[in-house]
Amino acid sequence: MTDSYDDFQNRVSRIYKKREKRSFFRKNTRAVYSVNQDGYTVIRGAKYRKPIPWTGLIFVLAAFFGVKGTIISQVGPDIFQSQIANGESAGWVEKAGAWTMQPDPISDWVAKKIKSFS
């Protein structure tokens, strides 16, 4: 009984030593090591993570163009353009805001669609 137990412990220690050697050189690997119910070490690849949250960025852009289009449709393009001209003559924050709020084809299209509903 002790011989089989000693053999088992030797095998386990060899596995852990190999794992330590491997993890020293491959610290950025995405492998997940786990020990199952039988005591075996199972190596699995980690789940793939998206580097950029594309869905969130698309929602933010859609909301941005939607708000711009709504503002253009409510106040009218002439008043909207005059407000942008007022912002361009102020400080750098207002200039940045005026630059981002300039009418573009997407927000003009959204404004026309909103106007068609009313």
Phi and psi restraints in degrees (value plus and minus 20) as a CYANA .aco file:
   2 THR   PHI     -91.8   -51.8
   2 THR   PSI     -50.1   -10.1
   3 ASP   PHI     -84.7   -44.7
   3 ASP   PSI     -64.0   -24.0
   4 SER   PHI     -87.8   -47.8
   4 SER   PSI     -55.7   -15.7
   5 TYR   PHI     -86.9   -46.9
   5 TYR   PSI     -61.6   -21.6
   6 ASP   PHI     -84.8   -44.8
   6 ASP   PSI     -61.0   -21.0
   7 ASP   PHI     -81.4   -41.4
   7 ASP   PSI     -62.4   -22.4
   8 PHE   PHI     -82.4   -42.4
   8 PHE   PSI     -65.9   -25.9
   9 GLN   PHI     -83.0   -43.0
   9 GLN   PSI     -56.5   -16.5
  10 ASN   PHI     -84.6   -44.6
  10 ASN   PSI     -62.8   -22.8
  11 ARG   PHI     -82.0   -42.0
  11 ARG   PSI     -64.1   -24.1
  12 VAL   PHI     -82.7   -42.7
  12 VAL   PSI     -63.7   -23.7
  13 SER   PHI     -84.9   -44.9
  13 SER   PSI     -57.3   -17.3
  14 ARG   PHI     -83.4   -43.4
  14 ARG   PSI     -61.3   -21.3
  15 ILE   PHI     -81.8   -41.8
  15 ILE   PSI     -66.0   -26.0
  16 TYR   PHI     -86.4   -46.4
  16 TYR   PSI     -56.0   -16.0
  17 LYS   PHI     -85.6   -45.6
  17 LYS   PSI     -62.5   -22.5
  18 LYS   PHI     -83.4   -43.4
  18 LYS   PSI     -59.2   -19.2
  19 ARG   PHI     -84.4   -44.4
  19 ARG   PSI     -61.2   -21.2
  20 GLU   PHI     -85.0   -45.0
  20 GLU   PSI     -62.0   -22.0
  21 LYS   PHI     -83.4   -43.4
  21 LYS   PSI     -63.5   -23.5
  22 ARG   PHI     -86.6   -46.6
  22 ARG   PSI     -59.5   -19.5
  23 SER   PHI     -92.5   -52.5
  23 SER   PSI     -42.0    -2.0
  24 PHE   PHI     -86.2   -46.2
  24 PHE   PSI     -60.8   -20.8
  25 PHE   PHI    -108.7   -68.7
  25 PHE   PSI     -42.9    -2.9
  26 ARG   PHI    -140.8  -100.8
  26 ARG   PSI      40.0    80.0
  27 LYS   PHI     -90.4   -50.4
  27 LYS   PSI     -46.3    -6.3
  28 ASN   PHI    -115.4   -75.4
  28 ASN   PSI      -8.3    31.7
  29 THR   PHI     -91.3   -51.3
  29 THR   PSI     133.2   173.2
  30 ARG   PHI    -123.8   -83.8
  30 ARG   PSI       5.0    45.0
  31 ALA   PHI    -101.0   -61.0
  31 ALA   PSI     125.3   165.3
  32 VAL   PHI    -132.9   -92.9
  32 VAL   PSI     103.3   143.3
  33 TYR   PHI    -119.9   -79.9
  33 TYR   PSI     112.6   152.6
  34 SER   PHI    -164.5  -124.5
  34 SER   PSI     135.0   175.0
  35 VAL   PHI    -128.9   -88.9
  35 VAL   PSI     103.1   143.1
  36 ASN   PHI    -103.9   -63.9
  36 ASN   PSI    -192.7  -152.7
  37 GLN   PHI     -85.2   -45.2
  37 GLN   PSI     -47.9    -7.9
  38 ASP   PHI    -103.2   -63.2
  38 ASP   PSI     -27.3    12.7
  39 GLY   PHI      74.6   114.6
  39 GLY   PSI     -14.5    25.5
  40 TYR   PHI    -103.7   -63.7
  40 TYR   PSI     123.0   163.0
  41 THR   PHI    -105.5   -65.5
  41 THR   PSI     103.8   143.8
  42 VAL   PHI    -132.1   -92.1
  42 VAL   PSI     109.2   149.2
  43 ILE   PHI    -127.7   -87.7
  43 ILE   PSI     103.4   143.4
  44 ARG   PHI    -146.6  -106.6
  44 ARG   PSI     131.2   171.2
  45 GLY   PHI     -96.8   -56.8
  45 GLY   PSI     122.5   162.5
  46 ALA   PHI     -92.5   -52.5
  46 ALA   PSI     140.9   180.9
  47 LYS   PHI     -85.9   -45.9
  47 LYS   PSI     126.2   166.2
  48 TYR   PHI     -94.4   -54.4
  48 TYR   PSI     108.7   148.7
  49 ARG   PHI    -128.7   -88.7
  49 ARG   PSI     115.9   155.9
  50 LYS   PHI     -92.7   -52.7
  50 LYS   PSI     113.5   153.5
  51 PRO   PHI     -92.5   -52.5
  51 PRO   PSI     -48.1    -8.1
  52 ILE   PHI    -147.4  -107.4
  52 ILE   PSI     109.7   149.7
  53 PRO   PHI     -98.3   -58.3
  53 PRO   PSI      63.2   103.2
  54 TRP   PHI     -81.2   -41.2
  54 TRP   PSI     -58.9   -18.9
  55 THR   PHI     -82.7   -42.7
  55 THR   PSI     -64.8   -24.8
  56 GLY   PHI     -84.1   -44.1
  56 GLY   PSI     -60.7   -20.7
  57 LEU   PHI     -84.7   -44.7
  57 LEU   PSI     -58.8   -18.8
  58 ILE   PHI     -86.0   -46.0
  58 ILE   PSI     -60.9   -20.9
  59 PHE   PHI     -84.3   -44.3
  59 PHE   PSI     -60.0   -20.0
  60 VAL   PHI     -84.4   -44.4
  60 VAL   PSI     -64.2   -24.2
  61 LEU   PHI     -84.5   -44.5
  61 LEU   PSI     -61.5   -21.5
  62 ALA   PHI     -83.3   -43.3
  62 ALA   PSI     -60.7   -20.7
  63 ALA   PHI     -86.4   -46.4
  63 ALA   PSI     -59.9   -19.9
  64 PHE   PHI     -82.3   -42.3
  64 PHE   PSI     -69.8   -29.8
  65 PHE   PHI     -88.8   -48.8
  65 PHE   PSI     -51.9   -11.9
  66 GLY   PHI     -85.6   -45.6
  66 GLY   PSI     -62.3   -22.3
  67 VAL   PHI     -86.9   -46.9
  67 VAL   PSI     -63.7   -23.7
  68 LYS   PHI     -80.0   -40.0
  68 LYS   PSI     -64.8   -24.8
  69 GLY   PHI     -83.7   -43.7
  69 GLY   PSI     -58.3   -18.3
  70 THR   PHI     -85.1   -45.1
  70 THR   PSI     -63.0   -23.0
  71 ILE   PHI     -83.2   -43.2
  71 ILE   PSI     -65.3   -25.3
  72 ILE   PHI     -80.8   -40.8
  72 ILE   PSI     -62.1   -22.1
  73 SER   PHI     -90.2   -50.2
  73 SER   PSI     -50.3   -10.3
  74 GLN   PHI    -100.9   -60.9
  74 GLN   PSI     -62.3   -22.3
  75 VAL   PHI    -116.1   -76.1
  75 VAL   PSI     -36.0     4.0
  76 GLY   PHI      72.2   112.2
  76 GLY   PSI     129.4   169.4
  77 PRO   PHI     -87.4   -47.4
  77 PRO   PSI     -50.8   -10.8
  78 ASP   PHI     -89.0   -49.0
  78 ASP   PSI     -67.8   -27.8
  79 ILE   PHI     -86.5   -46.5
  79 ILE   PSI     -58.5   -18.5
  80 PHE   PHI     -80.7   -40.7
  80 PHE   PSI     -64.9   -24.9
  81 GLN   PHI     -85.9   -45.9
  81 GLN   PSI     -57.2   -17.2
  82 SER   PHI     -87.7   -47.7
  82 SER   PSI     -55.0   -15.0
  83 GLN   PHI     -87.8   -47.8
  83 GLN   PSI     -55.6   -15.6
  84 ILE   PHI     -87.4   -47.4
  84 ILE   PSI     -59.9   -19.9
  85 ALA   PHI     -83.2   -43.2
  85 ALA   PSI     -56.9   -16.9
  86 ASN   PHI     -84.7   -44.7
  86 ASN   PSI     -57.6   -17.6
  87 GLY   PHI     -91.2   -51.2
  87 GLY   PSI     -47.6    -7.6
  88 GLU   PHI     -92.4   -52.4
  88 GLU   PSI     -40.4    -0.4
  89 SER   PHI    -110.9   -70.9
  89 SER   PSI     -19.3    20.7
  90 ALA   PHI    -117.0   -77.0
  90 ALA   PSI    -174.9  -134.9
  91 GLY   PHI     -91.6   -51.6
  91 GLY   PSI    -196.5  -156.5
  92 TRP   PHI     -89.7   -49.7
  92 TRP   PSI     -50.1   -10.1
  93 VAL   PHI     -88.3   -48.3
  93 VAL   PSI     -62.9   -22.9
  94 GLU   PHI     -87.6   -47.6
  94 GLU   PSI     -54.5   -14.5
  95 LYS   PHI     -84.3   -44.3
  95 LYS   PSI     -61.0   -21.0
  96 ALA   PHI     -84.9   -44.9
  96 ALA   PSI     -61.0   -21.0
  97 GLY   PHI     -84.7   -44.7
  97 GLY   PSI     -59.5   -19.5
  98 ALA   PHI     -87.0   -47.0
  98 ALA   PSI     -56.6   -16.6
  99 TRP   PHI     -85.9   -45.9
  99 TRP   PSI     -62.2   -22.2
 100 THR   PHI     -92.5   -52.5
 100 THR   PSI     -46.9    -6.9
 101 MET   PHI    -112.8   -72.8
 101 MET   PSI     -12.9    27.1
 102 GLN   PHI     -81.1   -41.1
 102 GLN   PSI     122.6   162.6
 103 PRO   PHI     -84.3   -44.3
 103 PRO   PSI     118.8   158.8
 104 ASP   PHI    -152.9  -112.9
 104 ASP   PSI     148.6   188.6
 105 PRO   PHI     -78.9   -38.9
 105 PRO   PSI     -54.9   -14.9
 106 ILE   PHI     -89.1   -49.1
 106 ILE   PSI     -67.2   -27.2
 107 SER   PHI     -90.9   -50.9
 107 SER   PSI     -50.1   -10.1
 108 ASP   PHI     -84.6   -44.6
 108 ASP   PSI     -61.0   -21.0
 109 TRP   PHI     -83.5   -43.5
 109 TRP   PSI     -63.3   -23.3
 110 VAL   PHI     -83.1   -43.1
 110 VAL   PSI     -61.3   -21.3
 111 ALA   PHI     -83.0   -43.0
 111 ALA   PSI     -60.8   -20.8
 112 LYS   PHI     -85.2   -45.2
 112 LYS   PSI     -59.1   -19.1
 113 LYS   PHI     -85.8   -45.8
 113 LYS   PSI     -59.6   -19.6
 114 ILE   PHI     -88.3   -48.3
 114 ILE   PSI     -60.8   -20.8
 115 LYS   PHI     -82.3   -42.3
 115 LYS   PSI     -54.9   -14.9
 116 SER   PHI     -88.0   -48.0
 116 SER   PSI     -43.8    -3.8
 117 PHE   PHI     -97.6   -57.6
 117 PHE   PSI     -44.7    -4.7
